[in-house]
Amino acid sequence: MEAAAMKVVSLAVSLVLILTYAHADTGTATFYTPPYVPSACFGLEEQGTMIAAASEGIYNNGASCGRMYRVTCTGPTNLGVPQPCTGNTVTVKVVDLCPSPGCQATIDLSQEAFSSIANPDAGKINIEFTE
């Protein structure tokens, strides 16, 4: 009976992981460099280095300020760096707006956050992200 219970638990965990993965949004990420203040959400208040500026669609007139997103590199957007991903995932806090038309990505990560998931030489990467 214990083996059957373990199989059920294993199946349940697998389903949760699959459903979590299935609900990830996709987009692109670029990065920006210090100084990180002032920011649209927190003014002159420092928020660390694991931060991001959200595109207008995510920013939602400031509703995303302070929200945390898990971001994973899924691949290159160009031929410059064919395998930019490090295999890591980073959690960032939205602290700023990445306004269009200048914003070239879904999420503009701090240089430190971008470097933890991808080679900065790539400049822009494909990502999956979840709140």
Sequence and secondary structure as in RCSB ss.txt:
>XXXX:A:sequence
MEAAAMKVVSLAVSLVLILTYAHADTGTATFYTPPYVPSACFGLEEQGTMIAAASEGIYNNGASCGRMYRVTCTG
PTNLGVPQPCTGNTVTVKVVDLCPSPGCQATIDLSQEAFSSIANPDAGKINIEFTE
>XXXX:A:secstr
 HHHHHHHHHHHHHHHHHHHHHT EEEEEEEE S   SBTTTBT    SSEEEEEHHHHGGGTTTT EEEEEEEE
ESSSSSSS B S EEEEEEEEEE TTT  SSEEEEHHHHHHHB GGG SEEEEEE 
